[in-house]
Amino acid sequence: MDFDEPAIKVVKQEFIAVVLAGFGTELAPLTSSHGDEPCPKALLPIANKPMLDFPLKWIEESGIRDVLIVCPARHKAAMSHYINSDSSTWPSLRIDLQTFDETAELGVGTCAVLRHFANRIKQDFVLLPCDFVPSPSFPLTRILDKFRTEATYDGSIATTCFFAAHKPDKGASTEEWGPLPTPVPVVYDQPSGTLLYVDTPDDTDKNPEELELNMSLLSRTRLSGNLQDSHVYVCRQSVLDAMQEKAHLDSIREEFIPWLCKVQYSRSKRAKYEHILNPPSNTPNPILNSHHDIDGEETASPSSPSLRVGIVVHKAEEGYAARANTLQSYLELNRHFLSKTTYTLPSDPESRALIDPKAQISSDSMVGHTTKVEERTSIKKSVIGKHCVIGKMAKIVGCVILDHCVISDGVKLDGCILGKNTKVGTKAELSRCVTQAGYEIDAGETYRNEKLELSDWTARHGSTDDDEEDESEESDDS
């Protein structure tokens, strides 16, 4: 017996998951702060569950245990409270919450964040956004397994994931909320699942009307203009070293991944960066096929690593997947989960007692705990959060109402998203509007197709106060 051998061996985890939870300025005014209280994007609810739940559950089901979550410094208290209070939801995860100093006005690119936390990423890693909601039929292991196989036997350095763009239902959103995400033109080799080209903003600026490609890329490839990037990337740890080397690249999707695609087929780039992307300790087993650069010249011998970028495409017929990275997609995701549920009301007797028997709530709606719904109110195809108060004879159709909202008697809401603590006065009418947390709508007011922010509300009400002060000063002078 070897008495020097430790009794317990610590098994190093194969991957660490890195989840980025930014400000979510694209979801403003929902993510705009309510006074001194921030509204983290990662905690915005989808079907009354924080959106962060979805990627964390996806990670846990894959067998990964170590998770690094990076959020803005001012979100740390709210994020920490949520993670510690709801840890039973993902009991096997070891979550390390770290912050990064940035502002909503001056964001920091993904590459900069990864460089900053490179010392905490000791192994191959999976990068995920906090807003990706996968289909139940699409396990993370599908992406991990492709990376495992190709990194081991082929010398692949990264695997990406794209999903079919979903067209929102007609009339489900409004242009005033902002533009819909534009599908990303990509070229990939379908038999091998190799990503060859990703269109970049620079390419679009140079030639917005046409896509310029070298003919050698099109021999066995597929061009798709209907895919969206999930921002899920499985990478070798050595990719972090390449990011340090290419310090001027800021965006992983718009700059770094397109650069990686060129490395795999460019002889000069391979010669320059192969020792970084494939250090001696990572030398793969011999591969079967040689590769060619964009001029058709052979660049890799059968024993050379491919430095390939893989791609997994999740098709629309395989199940609904989306990112909650726009107000339209956020509303659509909530509606999607309503279509999968049947009459979801609180199960505890105390909460059920707060719903008046004369209230009409459709089977494709959802009502949170301790929410009060008064008589003759109608709720259809809507998600109502926790601790809300819905008055008498209100009509709510196709809406998402966050926690602690107060909807007065006779209110009509159609296709709206109300931030938490929103108050809507008696007989007010809103159609396709989004409100910032804490917004107050006066009785009888009508709004259509608008983003209602506190700065507008306080300016309107503040001007009245200023006028009254001016009038009182004039009367004193006289």
C-alpha positions as CSV (number, residue, x, y, z in Angstrom):
1,M,0.0,0.0,0.0
2,D,1.3,3.5,-0.9
3,F,0.7,5.6,2.2
4,D,1.8,8.7,0.4
5,E,-1.2,8.5,-2.0
6,P,-4.1,10.8,-0.8
7,A,-7.2,9.0,0.4
8,I,-9.5,11.3,-1.8
9,K,-8.7,12.2,-5.3
10,V,-10.1,15.4,-6.6
11,V,-11.4,14.9,-10.2
12,K,-10.9,18.0,-12.3
13,Q,-14.0,19.0,-14.1
14,E,-13.9,18.8,-17.9
15,F,-15.6,22.1,-18.5
16,I,-16.4,25.3,-16.7
17,A,-19.5,27.2,-17.8
18,V,-19.2,31.0,-18.1
19,V,-22.5,32.8,-18.1
20,L,-22.6,36.5,-19.0
21,A,-25.4,38.6,-17.4
22,G,-25.0,42.1,-18.7
23,F,-27.2,45.2,-18.4
24,G,-29.6,44.2,-21.1
25,T,-29.9,47.7,-22.6
26,E,-31.7,46.1,-25.6
27,L,-34.6,45.3,-23.1
28,A,-34.9,48.9,-21.8
29,P,-37.0,50.3,-20.2
30,L,-37.6,46.9,-18.5
31,T,-34.0,46.8,-17.4
32,S,-33.7,50.5,-16.5
33,S,-33.1,51.1,-12.8
34,H,-36.0,52.0,-10.5
35,G,-34.4,54.8,-8.5
36,D,-31.4,53.3,-6.8
37,E,-32.7,49.8,-7.4
38,P,-31.3,48.0,-10.4
39,C,-33.4,45.7,-12.6
40,P,-31.0,43.0,-13.8
41,K,-31.8,41.5,-17.1
42,A,-30.9,38.0,-15.9
43,L,-33.7,38.2,-13.3
44,L,-36.4,39.3,-15.7
45,P,-39.1,36.6,-15.5
46,I,-40.1,34.4,-18.4
47,A,-43.3,32.6,-17.5
48,N,-42.7,33.8,-13.9
49,K,-39.2,32.3,-13.7
50,P,-36.0,34.4,-13.9
51,M,-34.6,33.9,-17.3
52,L,-31.3,32.9,-15.7
53,D,-33.0,29.7,-14.6
54,F,-33.1,28.4,-18.2
55,P,-29.4,28.3,-19.0
56,L,-28.5,27.2,-15.4
57,K,-30.8,24.2,-15.7
58,W,-29.4,23.5,-19.2
59,I,-25.9,23.5,-17.8
60,E,-26.7,21.3,-14.8
61,E,-28.5,18.7,-17.1
62,S,-25.3,18.5,-19.1
63,G,-23.2,17.3,-16.1
64,I,-21.2,20.5,-15.8
65,R,-20.8,21.5,-12.1
66,D,-18.6,24.7,-12.1
67,V,-20.3,27.9,-13.2
68,L,-18.8,31.4,-13.4
69,I,-21.4,34.1,-13.6
70,V,-20.2,37.6,-14.6
71,C,-22.5,40.6,-14.0
72,P,-22.2,44.4,-13.6
73,A,-21.0,45.5,-10.2
74,R,-24.2,47.3,-9.3
75,H,-26.2,44.1,-9.9
76,K,-24.2,42.0,-7.5
77,A,-26.5,42.3,-4.5
78,A,-29.6,41.3,-6.4
79,M,-27.9,38.5,-8.2
80,S,-26.3,37.1,-5.1
81,H,-29.6,37.2,-3.2
82,Y,-31.3,35.3,-6.0
83,I,-28.5,32.6,-6.4
84,N,-28.3,32.0,-2.7
85,S,-32.0,31.9,-2.1
86,D,-32.9,29.7,-5.0
87,S,-29.8,27.4,-5.0
88,S,-32.1,24.3,-4.4
89,T,-33.2,24.7,-8.0
90,W,-29.8,23.6,-9.3
91,P,-28.3,21.8,-6.2
92,S,-25.3,20.3,-8.0
93,L,-23.9,23.6,-9.4
94,R,-21.0,25.4,-7.8
95,I,-21.6,29.0,-8.7
96,D,-18.9,31.7,-8.6
97,L,-20.4,35.1,-9.0
98,Q,-18.0,37.8,-10.2
99,T,-18.6,41.4,-11.2
100,F,-17.1,43.6,-13.9
101,D,-17.1,47.3,-13.8
102,E,-19.1,48.8,-16.7
103,T,-22.0,51.1,-17.3
104,A,-25.1,50.7,-19.3
105,E,-24.0,53.6,-21.6
106,L,-20.5,52.2,-22.1
107,G,-20.6,48.4,-22.4
108,V,-17.7,46.1,-22.4
109,G,-17.2,43.5,-25.1
110,T,-17.3,39.7,-24.4
111,C,-13.6,39.3,-25.3
112,A,-12.6,41.9,-22.7
113,V,-14.6,40.1,-20.0
114,L,-13.0,36.8,-20.8
115,R,-9.5,38.3,-20.8
116,H,-10.2,39.8,-17.4
117,F,-11.4,36.5,-15.9
118,A,-9.0,34.2,-17.8
119,N,-7.2,33.3,-14.5
120,R,-10.4,31.7,-13.2
121,I,-10.9,29.6,-16.4
122,K,-8.5,26.7,-15.9
123,Q,-10.0,24.3,-18.4
124,D,-12.0,24.1,-21.6
125,F,-15.1,26.3,-21.2
126,V,-18.6,26.9,-22.4
127,L,-19.7,30.5,-22.9
128,L,-23.4,31.2,-22.6
129,P,-25.6,34.3,-22.4
130,C,-28.1,34.6,-19.6
131,D,-31.0,35.0,-22.1
132,F,-30.8,31.8,-24.2
133,V,-33.8,29.6,-23.7
134,P,-33.2,26.2,-25.4
135,S,-35.8,23.7,-26.5
136,P,-36.3,20.7,-24.2
137,S,-35.4,18.6,-27.2
138,F,-32.0,20.3,-27.5
139,P,-29.6,19.3,-24.8
140,L,-26.3,21.1,-24.2
141,T,-24.6,17.7,-24.4
142,R,-25.2,17.7,-28.2
143,I,-22.8,20.7,-28.5
144,L,-20.4,19.3,-25.9
145,D,-20.2,15.9,-27.6
146,K,-19.4,17.4,-31.0
147,F,-16.6,19.5,-29.4
148,R,-15.2,16.5,-27.4
149,T,-15.0,14.3,-30.5
150,E,-13.5,16.9,-32.8
151,A,-11.1,18.4,-30.3
152,T,-9.7,15.0,-29.5
153,Y,-9.4,13.4,-32.9
154,D,-9.3,16.4,-35.3
155,G,-7.7,19.3,-33.4
156,S,-10.9,21.4,-33.4
157,I,-10.6,24.5,-31.2
158,A,-14.3,25.7,-30.8
159,T,-17.9,24.7,-31.5
160,T,-20.6,27.3,-32.1
161,C,-24.4,27.0,-32.0
162,F,-26.9,28.7,-34.3
163,F,-30.6,28.3,-34.3
164,A,-33.4,29.0,-36.8
165,A,-34.8,32.5,-36.6
166,H,-38.4,32.6,-35.3
167,K,-40.8,34.9,-37.0
168,P,-43.1,36.5,-34.4
169,D,-46.9,36.2,-34.8
170,K,-48.5,38.8,-36.9
171,G,-49.4,41.8,-34.8
172,A,-47.6,40.4,-31.8
173,S,-45.1,43.3,-31.5
174,T,-44.6,46.9,-32.6
175,E,-41.7,48.6,-34.5
176,E,-41.7,51.3,-31.9
177,W,-40.1,48.8,-29.5
178,G,-37.0,48.6,-31.7
179,P,-35.8,46.5,-34.7
180,L,-36.0,42.7,-34.7
181,P,-32.7,40.8,-34.7
182,T,-31.3,40.4,-38.2
183,P,-30.4,36.8,-39.1
184,V,-26.6,36.3,-39.5
185,P,-25.4,35.1,-42.9
186,V,-23.2,32.1,-42.4
187,V,-21.4,29.6,-44.6
188,Y,-20.8,26.1,-43.2
189,D,-19.8,22.7,-44.5
190,Q,-22.9,20.6,-43.7
191,P,-21.4,17.0,-43.8
192,S,-18.6,17.8,-41.3
193,G,-20.4,20.6,-39.4
194,T,-17.7,23.1,-40.0
195,L,-18.3,26.9,-39.7
196,L,-16.4,28.5,-42.6
197,Y,-17.6,32.1,-42.7
198,V,-19.7,34.5,-40.5
199,D,-20.8,37.9,-41.9
200,T,-19.5,40.8,-39.8
201,P,-20.7,44.4,-39.5
202,D,-17.6,45.5,-41.3
203,D,-18.5,43.2,-44.2
204,T,-22.0,44.8,-44.3
205,D,-20.7,48.3,-44.2
206,K,-18.4,47.6,-47.1
207,N,-21.1,45.9,-49.2
208,P,-24.5,46.0,-47.6
209,E,-26.3,44.6,-50.7
210,E,-24.2,41.6,-51.5
211,L,-22.3,38.8,-49.7
212,E,-18.7,38.4,-51.0
213,L,-17.4,34.9,-50.8
214,N,-14.5,33.0,-52.3
215,M,-15.7,30.3,-54.7
216,S,-13.5,27.7,-53.0
217,L,-15.7,27.9,-49.9
218,L,-18.8,26.9,-51.9
219,S,-17.9,23.4,-53.2
220,R,-19.6,21.4,-50.5
221,T,-21.0,24.1,-48.4
222,R,-24.3,25.6,-47.4
223,L,-25.1,29.3,-47.2
224,S,-27.8,30.3,-44.7
225,G,-29.4,33.7,-44.1
226,N,-32.0,32.4,-41.6
227,L,-29.9,31.6,-38.6
228,Q,-29.3,33.5,-35.3
229,D,-26.3,33.1,-33.1
230,S,-27.2,31.6,-29.7
231,H,-23.9,33.0,-28.3
232,V,-23.2,29.6,-26.9
233,Y,-19.6,28.6,-27.6
234,V,-17.6,25.7,-26.4
235,C,-13.9,26.5,-26.6
236,R,-10.5,25.1,-25.8
237,Q,-8.8,27.0,-23.0
238,S,-6.1,28.0,-25.4
239,V,-8.6,30.2,-27.1
240,L,-8.2,32.6,-24.2
241,D,-4.5,32.9,-25.1
242,A,-5.5,33.9,-28.7
243,M,-7.8,36.5,-27.3
244,Q,-4.9,38.0,-25.3
245,E,-2.8,38.0,-28.5
246,K,-5.6,39.7,-30.5
247,A,-6.3,42.3,-27.8
248,H,-7.9,44.7,-30.2
249,L,-10.8,42.3,-30.9
250,D,-13.8,43.2,-28.6
251,S,-16.8,41.3,-29.7
252,I,-16.7,37.5,-29.8
253,R,-19.5,37.1,-32.4
254,E,-18.7,40.1,-34.6
255,E,-14.9,39.9,-34.5
256,F,-13.3,36.9,-32.8
257,I,-15.3,34.0,-34.2
258,P,-15.0,35.3,-37.8
259,W,-11.3,35.7,-37.2
260,L,-11.1,32.0,-36.0
261,C,-12.9,30.9,-39.1
262,K,-10.2,32.5,-41.3
263,V,-7.4,30.9,-39.2
264,Q,-8.5,27.3,-40.0
265,Y,-8.1,27.8,-43.8
266,S,-5.4,30.5,-44.1
267,R,-1.9,29.2,-44.4
268,S,-0.3,32.4,-43.1
269,K,-2.6,32.7,-40.1
270,R,-2.2,29.0,-39.2
271,A,1.6,29.5,-39.2
272,K,1.4,32.5,-37.0
273,Y,-1.2,31.3,-34.4
274,E,-1.0,27.5,-34.4
275,H,1.4,27.5,-31.5
276,I,-1.1,29.5,-29.4
277,L,-4.3,27.8,-30.4
278,N,-2.7,24.3,-30.3
279,P,0.2,24.2,-27.8
280,P,2.2,20.9,-27.6
281,S,0.1,19.6,-24.7
282,N,-3.0,19.8,-26.8
283,T,-1.7,17.9,-29.9
284,P,-4.6,15.8,-31.2
285,N,-4.5,12.4,-32.7
286,P,-3.8,12.3,-36.5
287,I,-6.8,13.5,-38.5
288,L,-7.9,11.8,-41.7
289,N,-8.4,14.8,-44.0
290,S,-6.2,17.6,-45.1
291,H,-7.5,21.2,-45.3
292,H,-7.1,24.0,-47.8
293,D,-6.8,27.7,-47.5
294,I,-9.1,30.1,-49.4
295,D,-6.8,29.8,-52.4
296,G,-7.1,26.0,-52.6
297,E,-3.6,25.3,-51.4
298,E,-3.1,22.5,-48.9
299,T,-2.3,23.9,-45.5
300,A,-2.4,20.9,-43.2
301,S,-0.8,17.5,-43.4
302,P,-2.9,14.5,-42.2
303,S,-1.2,14.7,-38.8
304,S,-1.8,18.4,-38.3
305,P,-4.6,19.8,-36.1
306,S,-7.4,21.3,-38.1
307,L,-7.9,24.3,-35.8
308,R,-11.5,23.9,-37.0
309,V,-14.5,25.8,-35.8
310,G,-17.5,23.5,-35.6
311,I,-21.2,24.4,-35.9
312,V,-24.3,22.9,-34.5
313,V,-27.5,24.1,-36.1
314,H,-30.8,23.7,-34.2
315,K,-33.6,23.6,-36.7
316,A,-37.1,25.1,-36.2
317,E,-38.8,21.7,-36.5
318,E,-36.6,20.4,-33.7
319,G,-38.3,22.7,-31.1
320,Y,-38.7,26.3,-30.2
321,A,-35.5,28.0,-29.0
322,A,-34.9,31.7,-28.7
323,R,-32.9,34.5,-27.0
324,A,-34.7,37.0,-24.9
325,N,-32.5,39.8,-26.3
326,T,-35.3,42.1,-27.6
327,L,-38.6,43.2,-26.2
328,Q,-40.4,41.3,-29.0
329,S,-38.6,38.0,-28.4
330,Y,-39.1,38.5,-24.6
331,L,-42.9,38.8,-25.1
332,E,-42.9,35.9,-27.6
333,L,-41.0,33.6,-25.2
334,N,-43.6,34.3,-22.5
335,R,-46.4,33.6,-24.9
336,H,-44.7,30.4,-26.0
337,F,-44.7,29.0,-22.5
338,L,-48.3,30.0,-22.1
339,S,-49.2,27.8,-25.1
340,K,-47.5,24.8,-23.3
341,T,-49.4,25.3,-20.0
342,T,-53.0,24.8,-18.9
343,Y,-54.6,27.1,-16.4
344,T,-51.7,27.9,-14.2
345,L,-53.0,29.4,-11.0
346,P,-51.3,29.4,-7.6
347,S,-51.7,26.1,-5.8
348,D,-51.6,27.3,-2.2
349,P,-55.0,28.1,-0.6
350,E,-54.0,31.6,0.6
351,S,-53.2,32.7,-3.0
352,R,-56.3,31.0,-4.5
353,A,-58.5,32.9,-2.0
354,L,-57.3,36.2,-3.4
355,I,-58.8,35.4,-6.9
356,D,-62.5,36.3,-7.0
357,P,-64.7,33.5,-8.3
358,K,-66.3,35.9,-10.7
359,A,-63.0,36.7,-12.4
360,Q,-62.5,35.1,-15.8
361,I,-59.0,33.7,-16.4
362,S,-58.4,31.7,-19.6
363,S,-56.6,28.4,-19.5
364,D,-53.6,29.8,-21.4
365,S,-52.8,32.4,-18.7
366,M,-50.6,32.3,-15.6
367,V,-51.1,34.1,-12.3
368,G,-48.3,34.4,-9.7
369,H,-48.5,33.8,-5.9
370,T,-50.4,36.3,-3.7
371,T,-51.8,38.2,-6.6
372,K,-55.2,39.6,-6.0
373,V,-57.7,39.5,-8.9
374,E,-61.1,41.1,-8.3
375,E,-64.5,40.4,-9.7
376,R,-65.5,40.6,-13.3
377,T,-61.9,41.0,-14.5
378,S,-60.9,39.2,-17.7
379,I,-57.4,37.8,-18.2
380,K,-56.5,36.1,-21.5
381,K,-53.2,34.8,-22.9
382,S,-51.2,36.7,-20.2
383,V,-48.6,36.2,-17.6
384,I,-49.3,38.0,-14.3
385,G,-46.5,38.1,-11.7
386,K,-46.4,37.8,-8.0
387,H,-47.9,40.2,-5.4
388,C,-49.9,42.1,-8.0
389,V,-53.4,43.7,-7.5
390,I,-55.8,43.6,-10.4
391,G,-59.0,45.7,-9.9
392,K,-62.6,45.1,-10.9
393,M,-63.7,44.8,-14.5
394,A,-60.1,45.1,-15.9
395,K,-59.4,43.5,-19.3
396,I,-56.0,42.1,-19.9
397,V,-55.1,40.4,-23.2
398,G,-51.7,39.1,-24.4
399,C,-49.7,40.9,-21.7
400,V,-46.7,40.2,-19.4
401,I,-47.1,41.9,-16.1
402,L,-44.2,41.8,-13.7
403,D,-44.3,41.6,-9.9
404,H,-45.9,44.1,-7.6
405,C,-47.9,45.9,-10.3
406,V,-51.3,47.6,-9.4
407,I,-53.9,47.6,-12.1
408,S,-57.0,49.7,-11.1
409,D,-60.6,49.2,-11.9
410,G,-61.7,49.2,-15.5
411,V,-58.2,49.2,-17.0
412,K,-57.7,47.8,-20.5
413,L,-54.4,46.3,-21.5
414,D,-53.5,44.7,-24.8
415,G,-50.1,43.3,-25.8
416,C,-48.3,45.2,-23.1
417,I,-45.2,44.5,-20.9
418,L,-45.4,46.2,-17.5
419,G,-42.2,46.5,-15.5
420,K,-42.4,45.7,-11.8
421,N,-44.2,48.2,-9.5
422,T,-46.0,49.8,-12.4
423,K,-49.3,51.5,-11.4
424,V,-52.1,51.9,-13.9
425,G,-54.9,54.3,-12.9
426,T,-58.7,53.7,-13.2
427,K,-60.0,53.2,-16.8
428,A,-56.6,53.8,-18.4
429,E,-56.0,52.1,-21.7
430,L,-52.7,50.8,-23.0
431,S,-52.0,48.9,-26.2
432,R,-48.6,47.5,-27.1
433,C,-46.8,49.5,-24.5
434,V,-43.7,48.8,-22.3
435,T,-43.2,50.5,-19.0
436,Q,-40.2,51.0,-16.8
437,A,-40.3,49.7,-13.2
438,G,-42.2,52.1,-11.0
439,Y,-44.0,54.0,-13.8
440,E,-47.4,55.4,-12.9
441,I,-50.2,56.0,-15.4
442,D,-52.9,58.4,-14.4
443,A,-56.5,57.6,-14.5
444,G,-58.2,57.7,-17.9
445,E,-54.9,58.1,-19.9
446,T,-54.5,56.3,-23.2
447,Y,-51.2,55.1,-24.7
448,R,-50.4,53.1,-27.9
449,N,-47.2,51.7,-29.2
450,E,-44.9,53.4,-26.7
451,K,-42.0,52.9,-24.3
452,L,-43.0,54.6,-21.1
453,E,-40.0,55.7,-19.1
454,L,-39.7,57.3,-15.7
455,S,-37.8,60.3,-17.1
456,D,-40.8,61.2,-19.2
457,W,-43.2,60.7,-16.4
458,T,-41.2,62.8,-13.8
459,A,-40.6,65.5,-16.4
460,R,-44.3,65.8,-17.1
461,H,-45.3,65.9,-13.5
462,G,-42.3,67.9,-12.4
463,S,-43.1,70.7,-14.8
464,T,-46.5,71.1,-13.1
465,D,-44.9,71.5,-9.8
466,D,-42.4,74.1,-11.2
467,D,-45.3,76.0,-12.7
468,E,-47.1,76.1,-9.4
469,E,-44.0,77.3,-7.6
470,D,-43.6,80.1,-10.2
471,E,-47.2,81.1,-9.8
472,S,-46.8,81.3,-6.0
473,E,-43.6,83.4,-6.3
474,E,-45.4,85.8,-8.7
475,S,-48.3,86.2,-6.2
476,D,-45.9,86.9,-3.4
477,D,-44.1,89.5,-5.4
478,S,-47.4,91.3,-6.2
